[in-house]
Amino acid sequence: MAYQTLQQEYLQIPVVTRAYTTACVLTTAAVQLEIITPFQLYFNPDLILKNYQVWRLITNFLFFGPVGFNFLFNMIFLYRYCRMLEEGSFRGRTADFVFMFLFGGLLMTIFGMFVSLVFLGQAFTIMLVYIWSRRNPNVRMNFFGLLNFQAPFLPWVLMGFSLLLGNSIIVDLLGIAVGHVYYFLEDVFPNQPGGGRWLKTPSIIKMLFDTPEEEDPNYNPLPEDRPGGFAWGEGRRLGG
């Protein structure tokens, strides 16, 4: 019964969030069990272009370091905000969500070459947090029960926390920058005088990921409809 309940809970996770978080956990488990090593996963343009090790374009987004506090912290935020986006503003728009992944990953890969980053998973998590926070500006956040602030400040609070842990903030800044580019092109520029939509999901992606059952143009997502249970970055809508 416990297994069936766990299986049901797992299958209720939206498909993109489920696939990505599962891939991250399995990759980390494989490294912990010494089935593979981080040297086979990290981003290296020379090995990709000269040795055709194209899997590195994907695997560098899947490894967050050895199991420990930093790994758990990243997994919680990745799962939480990826799911909130998929069940919120991307509900019924799986293809658009996949396209956001591809656009963010491509831009991050290009930028990553100039700042010599070998793993981009944490930056990708910050990108997801940034996009969610800008789309939910009225949500009040509580971080570790110590700080209270509105959602748009969350990526910067996480960057400060990362700095306190002794990590480089270049990763966080990259995630914020890419998240802002997507947010600007998708949410801001189309509403400006003379603006328009530059980001259009290719029809082949729509054909692969969108189904008629998923479409719900009348759905109006609320920040309260989100996975709960974590005190890190807990949110509440103002006036709620």
TIFIVO-815014 format. One line per 8 residues: their letters; for each residue x, z, y of N, C-alpha, C. Coordinates in steps of 0.1 Angstrom, whole numbers, plus 2048, in hexadecimal, padded with zeros to 3 digits. Example, Ala and Ser with C-alpha at 12.3 -4.5 7.8 and 13.67 -1.06 7.14 Angstrom:
as) 884 84E 7C7 87B 84E 7D3 884 84E 7DF | 880 847 7EA 889 847 7F5 881 84F 800
***
This chain:
mayqtlqq) 808 800 7F4 800 800 800 809 800 80D | 813 808 80C 81C 809 818 823 7FC 81A | 827 7F5 810 82D 7E8 811 823 7DE 817 | 817 7DE 812 80D 7D5 817 80A 7D7 826 | 809 7E4 82A 807 7E7 838 812 7E2 840 | 81F 7E4 83B 82A 7E0 843 82A 7D1 844 | 827 7CA 839 826 7BB 839 81C 7B6 843 | 810 7BD 843 806 7B9 84C 80A 7BA 85B
eylqipvv) 811 7C6 85E 816 7C8 86B 820 7BE 86F | 829 7BA 866 833 7B0 868 82D 7A3 86B | 823 79F 863 81D 792 865 814 791 872 | 811 79C 877 809 79D 884 812 79A 890 | 81F 79B 88E 828 798 89A 827 78A 89C | 826 786 8A9 825 777 8AC 831 770 8A6 | 82F 763 8A3 838 75C 89B 846 75A 8A1 | 847 757 8AE 855 755 8B4 85C 762 8B4
trayttac) 855 76D 8B9 85C 77A 8B9 860 77F 8AB | 857 77C 8A1 85B 780 894 867 779 88F | 867 76C 891 872 763 88C 87F 768 893 | 87F 76A 8A0 88C 76C 8A7 891 77A 8A4 | 888 785 8A4 88D 792 8A1 892 793 893 | 88B 78D 889 88F 78D 87B 89C 787 87A | 89F 77B 880 8AB 775 87F 8B7 77D 884 | 8B4 785 88F 8BE 78E 895 8C1 799 88C
vlttaavq) 8B7 79F 886 8B9 7AA 87C 8C1 7A6 870 | 8BD 79A 86A 8C3 795 85E 8D1 791 861 | 8D4 78B 86C 8E2 788 870 8EB 794 871 | 8E6 79F 877 8ED 7AB 879 8EF 7B2 86B | 8E5 7B1 863 8E6 7B7 855 8F1 7AF 84D | 8F1 7A2 84E 8FB 79A 847 909 79D 84C | 90B 7A0 858 918 7A4 85D 91C 7B2 858 | 912 7BB 859 914 7C9 854 918 7C9 845
leiitpfq) 912 7C0 83D 915 7BF 82F 921 7B7 82C | 927 7B2 837 933 7A9 836 931 79D 82E | 925 798 82F 922 78A 829 927 780 832 | 926 782 83F 92C 779 849 933 782 853 | 93B 77C 85C 942 783 866 93E 77E 874 | 940 786 87F 93D 781 88C 945 775 890 | 950 773 88A 959 768 88D 952 75A 889 | 949 75B 880 941 74F 87B 935 74D 884
lyfnpdli) 932 756 88D 926 755 895 928 752 8A4 | 933 756 8A9 934 756 8B8 935 748 8BE | 932 748 8CB 931 73B 8D2 93F 736 8D5 | 942 72A 8D0 94F 724 8D3 94E 715 8D4 | 94E 710 8E1 94C 702 8E3 955 6F9 8DB | 962 6FD 8DA 96B 6F4 8D3 967 6F3 8C4 | 964 6FE 8BE 960 6FD 8B0 953 6F6 8AE | 94A 6F6 8B8 93D 6EF 8B7 93F 6E0 8B9
lknyqvwr) 948 6DC 8C2 94A 6CE 8C5 954 6C7 8BC | 95E 6CF 8B8 969 6C8 8B0 967 6CA 8A1 | 962 6D6 89D 960 6D9 88F 951 6D8 88B | 949 6D4 894 93A 6D2 891 933 6DF 88C | 938 6EA 891 932 6F7 88C 926 6FA 896 | 91C 6F1 895 910 6F2 89E 908 6FE 89D | 909 705 891 901 711 88F 904 71C 89A | 910 71B 89F 915 725 8A9 90C 725 8B6
litnflff) 905 719 8B8 8FC 718 8C4 8F0 722 8C2 | 8ED 725 8B6 8E2 72E 8B3 8E6 73C 8AF | 8F1 73D 8A7 8F5 74A 8A1 8FA 753 8AC | 8FF 74E 8B7 905 757 8C2 8F9 75E 8C9 | 8ED 75A 8C7 8E1 761 8CD 8DB 76B 8C3 | 8E1 76B 8B7 8DB 774 8AC 8E2 780 8A9 | 8EE 782 8AE 8F7 78D 8AB 8F9 796 8B7 | 8F5 7A3 8B6 8F5 7AC 8C1 900 7B7 8BF
gpvgfnfl) 909 7B5 8B5 913 7BF 8B3 90F 7C7 8A7 | 918 7D0 8A2 915 7D9 896 909 7E2 899 | 904 7E6 88E 8F8 7F0 88F 8FC 7FC 896 | 8F5 800 8A0 8F8 80B 8A9 8EE 80C 8B4 | 8F1 815 8BE 8E8 816 8C9 8E6 809 8D1 | 8F0 802 8D3 8EF 7F6 8DB 8E7 7EB 8D4 | 8E8 7EB 8C7 8E0 7E1 8BF 8D2 7E5 8BF | 8CF 7F2 8BD 8C1 7F6 8BD 8BA 7F5 8CA
fnmiflyr) 8C2 7F8 8D5 8BD 7F7 8E3 8B9 7E8 8E5 | 8C2 7DF 8E2 8BF 7D1 8E4 8B3 7CC 8DB | 8B2 7D0 8CF 8A8 7CC 8C6 89A 7D0 8CB | 899 7DD 8D0 88D 7E2 8D5 888 7DA 8E1 | 891 7D8 8EA 88D 7D0 8F6 88A 7C2 8F3 | 892 7BC 8EA 88F 7AE 8E6 882 7AD 8E0 | 87F 7B5 8D6 872 7B5 8CF 866 7B7 8D9 | 868 7C2 8E1 85D 7C6 8EA 859 7BB 8F4
ycrmleeg) 863 7B6 8FB 860 7AD 906 85E 79F 901 | 864 79B 8F6 861 78E 8F0 852 78E 8EB | 84E 799 8E5 840 799 8E0 836 79A 8EC | 839 7A1 8F6 830 7A2 901 82F 795 908 | 839 78D 909 838 780 90F 830 777 906 | 833 777 8F9 82C 76E 8F0 81D 772 8EF | 819 77E 8F0 80B 782 8EF 805 783 8FD | 80D 781 907 807 782 915 806 774 91B
sfrgrtad) 80F 771 924 80F 764 92B 811 758 923 | 816 75A 916 818 74E 90E 80E 74E 902 | 804 756 903 7FA 757 8F8 7F3 749 8F7 | 7F3 744 8EA 7ED 737 8E8 7F6 72B 8EC | 802 72F 8F0 80C 724 8F5 819 726 8EE | 819 726 8E1 825 727 8D9 82F 71D 8DD | 82B 710 8DE 834 706 8E1 83C 708 8EE | 834 70D 8F9 83A 710 906 844 71B 904
fvfmflfg) 841 725 8FC 84A 730 8F9 857 72C 8F3 | 856 723 8E9 861 71E 8E2 86A 715 8EC | 863 70E 8F4 86A 706 8FE 872 70F 908 | 86C 71A 90B 873 724 914 87F 729 90D | 87E 72C 900 88A 730 8F8 895 725 8F9 | 891 719 8F6 89B 70E 8F6 8A1 70C 904 | 899 70C 90E 89E 70A 91C 8A7 715 920 | 8A3 722 91D 8AC 72D 920 8B9 72D 918
gllmtifg) 8B8 72A 90B 8C4 729 903 8CD 71F 907 | 8C8 713 90B 8D1 708 910 8D8 70C 91D | 8D0 711 926 8D6 715 933 8E0 720 932 | 8DD 729 929 8E6 734 926 8F3 730 920 | 8F2 726 917 8FE 720 910 907 719 91A | 901 711 923 909 70A 92D 910 714 936 | 908 71E 93B 90F 728 944 919 731 93C | 916 733 92F 91F 73C 927 92D 736 926
mfvslvfl) 92E 728 926 93B 722 925 944 725 931 | 93E 728 93C 946 72A 948 949 739 94A | 942 742 943 946 750 944 94B 756 937 | 94E 74D 92E 955 750 921 94E 75B 919 | 941 75A 918 939 764 910 938 75E 901 | 93A 767 8F8 93A 762 8EA 92D 765 8E3 | 925 76F 8E8 918 772 8E2 90E 773 8EE | 903 76D 8EC 8F9 76C 8F8 8EC 772 8F5
gqaftiml) 8EB 779 8EA 8DE 780 8E6 8D9 78A 8F1 | 8E2 792 8F6 8DE 79C 900 8D9 795 90D | 8E0 78B 911 8DC 783 91C 8CE 77D 91A | 8CB 778 90E 8BE 773 90B 8B3 77D 90C | 8B6 789 907 8AD 794 908 8AA 797 917 | 8B4 798 91F 8B2 79B 92E 8AA 790 934 | 8AC 783 930 8A4 778 935 895 77A 932 | 892 77F 925 884 781 922 87E 78D 92A
vyiwsrrn) 886 797 92C 881 7A3 934 87F 79E 942 | 888 796 948 886 791 956 87A 789 957 | 877 780 94F 86B 777 950 85E 780 94F | 85E 789 945 852 792 944 851 79A 950 | 85C 7A0 956 85B 7A9 961 856 7A2 96E | 85A 795 96F 855 78D 97B 846 789 97A | 842 788 96D 834 784 96B 82B 790 96B | 830 79C 96B 828 7A9 96B 82E 7B2 976
pnvrmnff) 82D 7AD 983 834 7B5 98D 82D 7C2 991 | 821 7C4 98D 819 7D0 990 81A 7DB 986 | 821 7D9 97B 823 7E3 971 82D 7ED 975 | 82A 7FA 974 833 805 976 83B 808 96A | 848 809 96A 850 80C 95F 856 81A 95F | 858 81F 953 85E 82C 952 86A 82A 948 | 876 82D 94D 882 82A 945 888 837 940 | 887 83A 933 88D 846 92D 886 853 933
gllnfqap) 87B 851 93A 874 85D 940 87C 861 94D | 886 85A 951 88E 85E 95D 88B 856 969 | 888 849 968 887 840 973 879 83A 973 | 873 839 97F 866 833 980 867 827 98A | 863 81C 987 865 810 98F 85B 805 98B | 85A 7FB 993 851 7F0 98F 859 7E6 987 | 851 7DE 97F 857 7D5 975 862 7CC 979 | 861 7C6 985 86C 7BD 989 87A 7C3 98A
flpwvlmg) 87B 7D0 98B 888 7D7 98B 88E 7DA 97E | 886 7D7 973 88A 7DB 966 897 7D4 961 | 899 7C7 964 8A6 7C1 960 8B2 7C7 966 | 8B0 7CB 973 8BB 7D1 97B 8BE 7DF 976 | 8B4 7E6 972 8B6 7F3 96C 8BD 7F2 95F | 8B9 7E8 957 8C0 7E6 94A 8CF 7E2 94C | 8D1 7DA 957 8DF 7D7 95A 8E7 7E3 95E | 8E1 7EC 966 8E8 7F8 96A 8EB 801 95E
fslllgns) 8E1 802 954 8E3 80A 948 8EE 804 940 | 8EE 7F7 93F 8F9 7F0 937 907 7F3 93D | 907 7F4 94B 914 7F7 952 918 805 94E | 90E 80E 94E 911 81C 94A 917 81E 93C | 912 815 933 917 815 925 925 80E 924 | 92A 809 92F 937 803 92F 937 7F4 92B | 92C 7EE 92B 92B 7E0 928 92D 7D7 934 | 930 7CB 932 932 7C1 93D 924 7BD 942
iivdllgi) 922 7BD 94F 915 7B9 955 914 7AA 956 | 91F 7A2 952 91E 794 953 913 78F 94A | 911 795 93E 907 791 935 8F9 793 93B | 8F7 79F 941 8EA 7A1 947 8E7 798 953 | 8F1 795 95B 8F0 78C 966 8EC 77E 962 | 8F2 77A 957 8EF 76D 951 8E0 76C 94D | 8DC 777 946 8CE 777 942 8C4 777 94E | 8C8 77F 958 8BF 77F 964 8BF 771 96B
avghvyyf) 8CB 76B 96C 8CC 75E 973 8C3 753 96B | 8C5 753 95E 8BD 749 956 8AE 74C 957 | 8AB 759 956 89D 75D 957 897 759 964 | 89F 75A 96F 89A 757 97C 898 748 97E | 8A1 740 978 8A0 731 978 893 72D 972 | 890 732 966 884 72F 95F 878 733 967 | 878 740 96C 86C 745 973 86A 73C 980 | 874 739 987 873 731 993 86D 723 990
ledvfpnq) 872 71C 985 86E 70F 982 860 70F 97C | 85C 719 975 84F 71A 96E 844 720 977 | 848 72B 97E 83D 733 985 83D 731 994 | 849 72E 99A 84A 72E 9A9 849 720 9AE | 853 718 9AA 854 70A 9B0 847 702 9AF | 840 702 9A4 834 6FA 9A3 829 6FE 9AD | 82A 70A 9B2 820 70F 9BC 824 70D 9CB | 830 708 9CD 835 705 9DA 830 6F8 9DF
pgggrwlk) 82F 6F7 9ED 82C 6EA 9F3 836 6DF 9EF | 831 6D5 9E9 83A 6CA 9E4 840 6CD 9D7 | 83D 6D8 9D1 843 6DC 9C4 83C 6D5 9B8 | 841 6D8 9AD 83B 6D2 9A0 841 6D8 994 | 83C 6D5 989 841 6DA 97C 84C 6D2 977 | 858 6D8 977 863 6D1 971 865 6D4 962 | 860 6DF 95E 861 6E3 950 854 6DF 948 | 855 6D5 940 84A 6D1 938 84E 6D1 929
tpsiikml) 846 6D8 922 849 6D9 913 848 6CB 90D | 852 6C7 906 851 6BA 8FF 846 6B9 8F5 | 83F 6AE 8F4 834 6AC 8EB 837 6AF 8DD | 843 6AC 8D9 847 6AF 8CA 847 6BE 8C7 | 84B 6C6 8D1 84A 6D5 8D0 83C 6D9 8CF | 834 6D4 8D8 825 6D7 8D8 81F 6D4 8CB | 823 6C8 8C5 81D 6C4 8B9 821 6CD 8AD | 82D 6D2 8AE 832 6DB 8A3 82D 6E9 8A4
fdtpeeed) 82B 6EE 8B0 828 6FD 8B1 81A 700 8B6 | 814 6F7 8BD 806 6FB 8C2 7FC 6F5 8B9 | 7F2 6FE 8B6 7E6 6FA 8AE 7DA 6FC 8B6 | 7CF 6F5 8B3 7C2 6F7 8BB 7BD 705 8BB | 7C0 70D 8B0 7BB 71A 8AF 7C2 723 8B9 | 7CF 720 8BD 7D6 728 8C6 7D2 727 8D4 | 7CC 71B 8D8 7C9 719 8E6 7BE 721 8EA | 7C0 728 8F6 7B5 731 8FB 7B7 731 90A
pnynplpe) 7B2 726 911 7B5 725 920 7AE 730 928 | 7A4 737 923 79E 742 92A 7A4 750 929 | 7AF 750 920 7B5 75D 91E 7BD 762 92B | 7BA 76E 92F 7C1 774 93A 7C9 780 936 | 7D6 77E 934 7DE 789 92E 7DF 795 938 | 7DF 7A1 932 7E1 7AD 939 7EE 7B4 934 | 7F6 7BA 93D 802 7C1 939 7FF 7CC 92F | 7F2 7D2 92F 7EF 7DC 926 7EF 7D8 918
drpggfaw) 7EC 7CB 916 7EB 7C5 908 7FA 7C3 903 | 801 7CD 8FF 80E 7CB 8FC 812 7D5 8F1 | 81C 7D2 8E9 821 7DB 8DF 826 7E8 8E5 | 821 7F3 8E0 826 800 8E6 82F 807 8DC | 831 814 8DF 839 81D 8D6 847 81F 8DB | 84C 819 8E5 859 81B 8E9 859 821 8F7 | 861 82B 8F9 862 832 906 86B 82B 910 | 873 822 90A 87D 81B 913 876 80F 91A
gegrrlgg) 874 810 927 86E 805 92E 85F 805 92C | 859 811 92A 84A 811 929 844 80D 936 | 839 806 936 833 802 942 824 805 943 | 81F 806 950 811 808 952 80D 800 95F | 802 7F9 95E 7FE 7F2 969 7F9 7FB 975 | 7FD 7F8 981 7F8 800 98C 7E9 800 98D | 7E4 80C 98F 7D5 80D 991 7CE 80E 983 | 7D6 80E 978 7D0 80E 96B 7D0 81D 966
***
